[in-house]
């Protein structure tokens, strides 16, 4: 249950940040986003779910565990945190979804989800938003406009109940990466995403 910390020189909040289904805490997105948030004054703690550590040990992919198992493990990691700073939880894709589910039973300052999986690809009738009305803290979603798990044109029409805010990233895919022809870059989109998330945490902390 090791947590890898990225600690700011002058932190105003801390984020326990969970990875997506197919890539662990050492992925480019997780490592770079943690660095970018740290620069914005957020202490970021990364961890691997049990199935991801098993995959690394065996040298082959492992399927994610059931949601209840993931949430139970997330809760154990959460219990290791000190409350010397306001606590936010969040994640990339599946990790963000698990954080939002945990926030329906665990008191936190807020939830950050990068690339929320509103539905499986090409299965827009299978929504993963029913629990939003049960959230005990505000949920801030940073979503790419082209995300196949929830593109802007579709999600913008959804009646999202609960304390949910969505910030759209120009031409971003599921990892917030734009196409070259868009005129935007991955670095720009990730930097902007980190600032949006950090600004949200600072606002919630000071409210």
Residue pairs with C-beta under 8 A, 6 or more apart in sequence:
1 47
1 76
1 77
1 80
2 47
3 16
3 45
3 46
3 47
3 77
3 80
4 25
4 45
4 46
4 47
5 43
5 44
5 45
5 46
6 34
6 35
6 37
6 38
6 43
6 44
6 45
6 46
7 38
7 43
8 38
8 39
8 40
8 41
8 42
8 43
10 41
11 41
11 42
11 43
11 85
12 41
12 42
12 85
12 86
12 201
12 202
12 205
13 41
13 42
13 43
13 85
13 86
13 87
13 88
13 109
13 201
13 202
13 205
14 42
14 43
14 44
14 45
14 81
14 85
14 86
14 87
14 88
15 37
15 42
15 43
15 44
15 45
15 88
15 89
15 90
15 112
15 201
16 45
16 47
16 74
16 77
16 78
16 81
16 87
16 88
16 89
16 90
16 99
17 30
17 33
17 34
17 37
17 44
17 45
17 46
17 89
17 90
17 91
17 92
17 95
17 112
18 47
18 49
18 74
18 89
18 90
18 91
18 92
18 94
18 95
18 96
18 98
18 99
19 25
19 27
19 30
19 46
19 48
19 49
19 52
19 91
19 92
19 94
19 95
20 27
20 29
20 91
20 92
20 93
20 94
20 95
20 115
21 64
21 93
21 94
22 61
23 29
23 30
24 30
24 48
24 49
24 52
24 53
24 55
24 56
25 31
25 46
25 47
25 48
25 52
29 92
29 114
29 175
29 190
30 46
30 92
31 46
32 190
33 44
33 92
33 114
33 190
33 193
33 194
34 44
34 46
36 190
36 191
36 193
36 194
36 195
37 44
37 194
37 197
37 198
38 44
39 194
40 194
40 195
40 197
40 198
40 199
41 198
41 202
42 197
42 198
42 201
43 85
45 77
45 81
47 77
48 56
49 64
49 65
49 70
49 73
49 74
50 65
50 69
50 73
51 62
51 63
51 64
51 65
52 62
54 62
55 61
55 62
64 70
64 94
65 73
67 98
67 101
70 94
70 98
71 98
71 101
71 102
74 89
74 98
74 99
74 102
75 102
75 106
78 87
78 89
78 102
78 106
81 87
86 109
86 201
86 204
86 205
87 108
87 109
88 108
88 109
88 110
88 111
88 112
88 201
88 204
89 99
89 102
89 103
89 106
89 108
89 111
89 112
90 96
90 99
90 111
90 112
90 113
90 114
90 197
91 97
91 98
91 99
91 112
91 113
91 114
92 114
92 115
92 175
93 114
93 115
93 116
93 117
93 149
93 174
94 117
96 111
96 112
96 113
96 114
96 115
96 116
96 117
96 141
97 113
97 116
97 117
97 128
99 111
99 112
99 113
100 111
100 113
100 116
100 131
100 132
100 135
100 139
101 131
102 108
103 111
103 135
103 136
103 137
103 139
104 131
104 134
104 135
104 136
105 136
106 136
107 136
107 137
108 136
108 137
109 137
109 201
109 204
109 205
110 137
110 138
110 139
110 140
110 200
110 201
110 204
111 135
111 137
111 138
111 139
111 140
112 140
112 142
112 197
112 200
112 201
113 139
113 140
113 141
113 142
114 142
114 176
114 193
114 197
115 142
115 143
115 144
115 147
115 149
115 174
115 175
115 176
116 141
116 143
116 149
116 150
117 128
117 149
117 150
118 127
118 128
118 129
118 149
118 150
118 154
118 155
118 158
119 125
119 126
119 127
119 128
119 149
119 150
120 126
120 149
121 148
121 149
122 148
124 154
127 158
129 158
129 160
132 139
132 160
132 161
132 162
132 164
133 161
133 162
134 162
135 162
135 163
135 164
137 163
138 163
138 164
138 165
138 200
138 204
139 162
139 163
139 164
139 165
140 165
140 167
140 196
140 197
140 200
141 164
141 165
141 166
141 167
142 166
142 167
142 169
142 176
142 193
142 196
142 197
143 150
143 152
143 155
143 166
143 167
143 168
143 169
143 172
144 168
144 169
144 171
144 172
144 173
144 174
144 175
144 176
144 177
144 189
145 151
145 152
145 168
145 169
145 170
145 171
145 172
146 152
146 171
146 172
146 173
147 172
147 173
147 174
148 173
148 174
149 174
152 168
155 166
160 166
165 200
167 193
167 196
169 176
169 178
169 189
169 192
169 193
170 178
170 182
170 184
170 189
171 178
171 179
171 182
171 184
171 189
172 178
172 189
176 186
176 189
176 190
176 193
177 186
177 189
178 184
178 185
178 186
178 188
178 189
